[in-house]
């Protein structure tokens, strides 16, 4: 029995051994073992894999490298990106000349590495755990002595350890080239590489031959135009010597997987693999905003993303074409107001924390101090600005700019480089005398404040002497308005002494508390805070207007309190504001489409009443999701009339010098010129409508593939006929797609740039209610690009992108 068992056991052992050998990952390709379509190479530690793949919606086959253990196949390198196979006959082999060759069934060469003309039988290709495909001579057995490597020829991705830059000895230029689209790996429109024409290295994204984005030059710490924040993901490194100039990075530990990608829209993006959720996380993307787009404001200007207008001329400069600047077209930039003549009165204005101008016309001296640099620039009448080369250790070296100063932006954080621009004598004197103007302003302001305080004290004393006097607000017509007044004690009892558990939220007016009157009625109390950005005029304005308005879609004002502080008492809205629902993070908090549509209709009817059906024609001027409240049945009610204006019977544009409201919802003509009308509210409604459909805030919207805001994103998808991609993915249950698409079209009609192109609210209601109404095609939205082509119907240019990231919720003092 034992004798019979021995051969059986022996065979089983041999079989298992052979199976184990077959199951091993193969990472080497030899001259006798080609790789065919369906076969792969896997690196030794199974981190990367090489083989053939087809993009989505394509039958083309490409030789590529991707991550082995990441479920979502993430391609990091493509060999034959511009010469695909149309079937599965591809073979990768080592040719007679010792080079890698990709051939089809007809043995046509579709791709190859550089020719070596070697007859060595020891040439092999190996896929390393770094993701690098290398060609080497095993006979020499020298580690790192590669005949050819894929790391020298990136596609759209840079991995840890790759050199991204130029070898000055051989002329090798390692740069990234985007895919044509997410489903087409062929050479796209964008390239990203090191620029050495300015001697100091900087990296530039080109669209074709035009500059699209610039990092700014290396300043010894980081690139001057990139806000660098501390990270625990990777360690960056720049090597700059006589032999090579390149950027590289190293992951902090082996478990960290990160990559740098140039996408098909020209964005340079860093991704981190999140093992817990099994997804790639986008941690940074450039260009970030409109100010990152190359020379977006033209020459001799500064781009500041936190400013409403974004672009401003440098001190001593003025718009080259004021007419163009008034229409938000600023490509012509700025010109000097006064000639430079090297007079003694000229000086330099410091711009703190900026991306320094592009290195177009410049000179440099590495040994000069900043003071010596200033003197050198002052002696040369053509010198327009100077700065340190190196920002470390207090700064050193000298950069001098001549001619126009191009692509300067203000940085908000981690900025460490200053720029000093030349200012003419008259402008320099004006700048030096500003402290006197400020002193005069401060003295005048103090005097006015003193008068206000005295008047307030007199008013308060008079109010104290007549505690039982009723608060009468005079309407703008001949009728006197008598509004119910609540005493302070009643409000304190109702709101439980304004304890934190009763607090509903807080806005520009102040905190809002829930309360309950003695008769059981629930109320909401808006309590004006001491540092409120709204004052007596807004308080009075809201009381006067809303007390006269009676509509089911407007919040009802029950009364006010003025004994010790100003308070407004409203009907209580148990479901809070609309923004908590449409911007909610969970599906459970999301609204079904029918509910969203009913809310849209209710908002339209409320606005229509304000604009047309009420006794007073009223423009709200601050319509947004947080100012739409929802009652117990989810009926919308428009609230917050503190900045509303009575418009009378005239439908023409009115003008104000005080711009109030929320950026992201303001119409262009109102935010830039103070012009407002009912069409201003229509614009705000259009933004709100798009937000309700998409579930994202306009001014916080961020897309990994472009820098448009929510309006720009909707417009882009509309032009590409992919508007269904705009719909909130959290939208539960089934919905009527044509109805949602119609609402998106109406939203785009409402946010068109010119007021005359926008429909009025009665037309909007008709379009929403009618199933057969023919809707016009929308034109380009307002306030989503910085530049205008003049033809609002042309297809968008990616470079024209200016997402409405110019502000958070901002108010001017009012």
C-alpha positions, 0 to 999 in steps of 0.5 A, a space after each residue: 500500500 505504501 509503495 503504491 501511494 508514493 508515486 501518487 504523492 510524488 505526482 501531486 507534489 510536482 503538480 502543486 509545485 508547477 502550479 505555484 510556479 505558474 501562479 507567480 507574478 511575471 515581471 520580466 519580458 525576455 526576447 523569447 517571451 513576448 506579451 500578447 493581448 490578454 497577458 500581463 506583466 506584474 511587478 514583483 510586489 504586485 503594485 503595478 501591471 502592464 498589459 492591453 486595455 480599451 477605454 470606455 466606449 471604445 474598441 481600440 486597444 492600447 498598451 498601458 501600465 496601471 495600478 495592480 491592486 486598485 479596483 478602479 483601473 487607473 492608467 498611469 502610462 500609455 505606449 501607443 496613445 496616438 496609434 491604437 490597435 483596432 483588434 486584440 492582435 497586439 504583441 509586445 516583444 524585444 526586437 532584433 535591435 534590442 528595443 521594445 516593439 509593439 506590433 499588430 497581426 500584420 507585424 506593423 510597428 505601432 510603437 517602439 522604444 528608442 533604437 539601440 542597435 545591440 546584439 546582446 542576447 541579455 536584453 530584457 524588459 522589467 516592470 518595477 514596483 515604482 511603475 517604471 518599465 525599464 529596458 536593460 542588459 542583464 549581462 551587465 547586471 548594473 542596478 539603475 543602468 537602463 537602456 530605456 525607461 518609461 519614466 523618461 517618457 511620461 504620458 499624463 501622469 507623474 508617479 513618486 520617484 519620477 523626474 519631471 523636467 529636463 536633462 541638460 546633457 542629452 536634451 531629454 524633456 520629461 513633460 506631461 501631455 493630457 489625454 484628449 478626453 477621459 475616454 481617449 488617451 491620444 495626445 490632448 491639447 495641454 502640455 505641462 513641463 519645465 520652462 527654462 527660458 527664464 533661467 530660474 525654473 518654473 512650470 507651465 501648462 500650455 494649451 497648444 502654444 499659448 500659456 494657460 497656467 504658470 506656477 511662478 519661478 522657484 524662490 528657494 522655498 516653493 514656486 512663487 505662484 503656488 500656495 504651499 501648505 504643509 502636508 503629510 502625504 509627500 515630500 517635494 524636491 527641485 533639483 537645479 544644477 548644470 546637468 539637469 533641472 527637474 521636480 520630483 516627489 517622494 511619498 512619506 511612507 510605502 502605504 501612501 499612493 499618490 499621483 500627479 495628473 494633467 487632465 484633458 481640461 488642463 488642470 494639474 491635479 494631485 490625487 491620493 488613494 483612500 484605502 478605507 473608501 476605495 476611492 481616489 481623493 482629489 487634494 489639490 488642483 491647478 489652476 484653482 480659480 480665474 486668477 490662476 489663468 495666465 495673464 487673466 487681467 492683462 499686463 500691469 494688473 494684479 488679480 485678487 480672487 477675494 475682491 469682487 472685481 478680481 482685477 485691479 491696476 497696479 499703483 500708478 497704472 490705469 485701464 488701457 480701455 476703460 470701456 472694456 473694463 466696464 464690461 469685464 473684458 480686461 485682457 488689454 490690461 493697464 498702462 502707466 498714468 504718468 511717464 517714468 523719467 528717472 526723476 528723484 521723486 520716483 519710488 517703489 510700491 511694495 506688493 506683499 505676498 504675490 506671484 511675481 511676473 512672468 520672466 519675459 524681459 528681465 535680468 538677475 544677479 544672485 549676489 545682490 541684497 534687496 537694497 542693492 537691487 532697488 538701487 540697480 532698478 532705480 538707475 535704469 529708467 526701463 526697470 519696472 519692478 524688482 524682487 528677491 530671487 531667493 525668499 529664504 533667510 530673509 531674502 537674497 539675490 536680485 530680479 529686475 523686470 523690464 517692460 510690461 508686468 504680466 501674470 501677477 496675482 495676490 496670494 492669500 496664504 503661505 505667500 513668502 515673496 514680495 514685489 516692488 513696482 516702480 511708481 512715478 513721482 506724482 503717484 509716489 507723492 500721492 501714495 506717501 500722502 495717504 496717511 494724511 488723508 486717512 488721519 483726516 478721515 479718522 478725525 471726521 469719522 470720530 466726530 460723526 460717531 460722537 454726534 451719533 452717540 449723543 443723538 442716541 443717548 438723547 433718543 434713549 432718554 426720551 424713550 425711557 421717559 415714555 415706556 408705554 408709547 406705541 411704536 408707529 412706523 409711517 408708511 410711504 403713503 398717507 396711511 399710518 402703519 400700526 404694528 403689534 408691539 411685544 414687550 421684552 418680558 413677554 419675549 424673554 418668557 417665550 424664548 426661555 431667556 434666549 437659551 442656546 437650546 432655543 437658538 435656530 441659527 444666525 444671519 446678518 441681522 443677528 441670532 434667531 430663537 424659537 419661542 412659544 407665546 402664552 396662547 401656545 403659538 410658536 414664534 421665531 424671534 430675530 434678535 438684532 445683535 450688537 455687531 449686526 451688519 444691519 441697522 435701524 434702516 433695515 429694521 424699519 424697512 423690513 417692518 414697513 414692507 412685510 407688514 403690508 404683504 400678505 401671501 402664502 409664500 411670504 413669511 408672516 411678521 407677527 410684530 416687533 419689540 423695541 424696548 431694550 433692543 430691536 427684535 422681529 417676531 415671525 411665525 415659526 417655520 418648523 422645517 427651517 430654511 431650504 438650504 439645509 435640505 438641498 445642500 444636505 449631505 445625506 440621502 435621508 435629508 434630500 428632497 424628492 423631485 416633486 417636493 423640489 418642484 413644488 418649492 420652485 413653484 411656490 418661490 415663483 409665486 411669492 416673487 410674482 406677488 412681490 413684483 406684480 400683484 402686491 400694492 407695492 412693487 418690491 425687489 427683494 435683492 437678497 433671494 437665496 436658499 437660506 432666505 427661503 423658509 419651509 413650514 410644516 407642510 414644506 411650503 416655501 416662504 420667502 423671508 428677510 426683507 431688510 434690503 428690499 426696495 420699493 420700485 413703484 410702477 416704473 420697470 426701468 433700472 434703478 441705481 444705488 451706490 450701496 451694493 448689498 446682498 450675497 455674491 453668487 446670487 447677484 446679477 452682473 449689472 447690480 454687482 458691478 454698476 449698482 443697477 437693479 430691477 425685478 430682473 435682478 431678482 430673476 437672476 437670483 431665482 435662476 441661481 437658486 433654481 439651478 442649486 435646487 436641481 443640482 444640490 450644490 451651492 453656486 459659489 462653493 461649487 468645485 468640479 475636478 475637471 474645470 474651474 467653472 462655478 455652478 452656472 458655468 457647469 450647467 452652461 457647459 453641460 447644456 452646450 455638450 448636450 449632457 444636461 442630465 449630468 447636472 441633476 443631483 445624484 442624491 435625488 431619491 426616487 424616480 423623476 420626470 427627466 424632461 421636466 427637470 431638463 426644462 427647469 434647467 433650461 429655465 434656470 439658464 434663461 434666468 441667469 443670462 448676462 443681459 437683463 432684457 434677455 431674462 424672462 419676468 416671473 409671470 413668464 417663468 410661471 407660465 413656462 413651469 406650468 405649461 407642458 407645451 410652451 416652447 422655450 427659447 434657447 438660453 444665452 451665455 450666463 452672466 458672472 461665470 467668466 472673466 472674459 467675454 467674447 462679445 457674442 454670447 451665443 458662442 461656445 465656451 472657451 476653457 480659458 475664459 473660465 471665471 467661476 463665481 468664486 470671487 466671494 463668500 457670503 459678503 455684505 457691504 455695511 448698510 
